[in-house]
Amino acid sequence: MYERPSHLLSRRNFLLKTAGGLGGLALSTMLSASKQSSQGMHFPAQAKRVIQIFCSGGLSHVDTFDYKPELERRAGTPFDPDGKLQFFASKPGNCQPSFWKFRRHGQSGIWMSDLLPKLATCVDDMAFIYSMQSKTALHGPGNFMMNTGQILPGFPSMGSWVTYGLGCETDNLPSFVVLPDKRGLPPGGIINWGAGFLPAQHQATTVNVNDPDQPIADLFPSKSFTMASPARDRAGLSLLEKLNKIHKAPRAGFSEMEARIQAYEMAARLQLSAPEVTDIKGESEATKKLYELEHPDIGPFGRQCLLARRLAERGVRFVQLYCGAENTTAEKIRPNWDSHEDLPRDHGYWGPILDTGASALLKDLKSRGMLEDTLVICTSEFGRQPAAQGKAAKGRDHNGGGFTTWLAGGGIKPGTTYGATDELGFKAVDKITHSYELHATALHLLGLDHERLTWYYNGLEQRLTGFEGKGIIKELLS
């Protein structure tokens, strides 16, 4: 077997030694630095960018946004007297109304529960879709559907489609950035923001909000690596560029290679731009207080929301932030919204986190004049059942039949409600909406026709919205 002589460098070590650690980015940061889009707008846009909040685990609509007085009247009575129903992981218990009181808010009089008092002050800037449905009640496939429009892995995410269609507004930052929860990745992991069959440069760059010194993995060399210097970097990158051109010449059309080369080029610029965008020292004390950055539980998500605003105002086209991570029962409090055993405990913990961060983001964007051209979306993979679950009757099972998504800014008609679930919140019955219509509406606001934003793959002109949806939701447009 051939053994590499010790005095020769592997490609990995060569990149490390000549580029001060830039080679370590590799495929994890396949970025598109070009302002040129692959397709361009199909018509004038109302939104320039998207910030999406994803509440992993299954946020309970009947405890937050979807008020059901009939559920209160039937409290404690059997949800399924005939015993014919089977929920995802349990048989239905008794009807369980919201664990928090609902009240009307704003001039629009929209109902919201006391779990989200700060967000309730923003209802006149928001629009609510009460009739969302998913085709699955499994976390991973549910995440995939809300992100890619398909329950199977391997399809491009919405952020990838948007950046494919519109490109980026800046040369110094990636066009699509994801800010995961501090506890880890969501169900399904990085596939949720992958590029699928689109060119690899359209997948997201993950930013670690917990490490301001290394916001992107391997962007900077280890402090123990003393060989790195600006002069060495310039010489190494110059040589690397020449080698890449030689290597690329006989491999035309290999998008992964092109994306890798672009990643190295972007990485050099990111060494300057990434620390600036993640350094929040220059933010006012009032802004820091708005996001409650010093609070041990609320602060991390508040920082995600603040960084989302900073990325958006610097030209990042699509920012996605996660409120909740992969599911486990090993923790005292669930690390996401998946409240099977004790919803008052789990939602009681996560409620103030979402409430503070999301409301601060909306108010911050509005105060800076950014909300009018920034589309904010908040969703979950599905909702939760209106019947109690567990021995203590404090939990709720998965519910793909009905849940709520809200939107704000970017051409959305404020103070609007759309669709409805049945009188108990069990399933959507009026203006049933899937990810297809939600995505079509978002693309429309960005100036993209969901039927014309396509990529030929596997014999079909593929699109984010698939071939099953009913198109844009005109009632939500301002």
CORNOR-V761593 format. One record per helix or strand of 2 or more residues. SS is the DSSP state (H for helix, E for strand). FROM is the first residue (numbers start at 1). TO is the last residue. If there is no record, write none. Layout:
# CORNOR-V761593
ss:SS from:FROM to:TO
ss:SS from:FROM to:TO
This chain:
# CORNOR-V761593
ss:H from:11 to:19
ss:H from:22 to:29
ss:E from:49 to:55
ss:H from:61 to:63
ss:H from:69 to:73
ss:E from:94 to:95
ss:E from:102 to:105
ss:E from:110 to:113
ss:H from:114 to:120
ss:H from:123 to:125
ss:E from:126 to:132
ss:H from:139 to:148
ss:H from:158 to:166
ss:E from:176 to:179
ss:H from:189 to:193
ss:H from:200 to:202
ss:E from:205 to:206
ss:H from:212 to:214
ss:H from:230 to:249
ss:H from:255 to:278
ss:H from:285 to:290
ss:H from:299 to:313
ss:E from:318 to:322
ss:H from:343 to:367
ss:H from:371 to:373
ss:E from:374 to:380
ss:E from:383 to:384
ss:E from:394 to:395
ss:E from:398 to:399
ss:E from:403 to:408
ss:E from:416 to:418
ss:E from:420 to:421
ss:E from:428 to:430
ss:H from:435 to:445
ss:E from:455 to:457
ss:E from:460 to:462
ss:H from:474 to:476
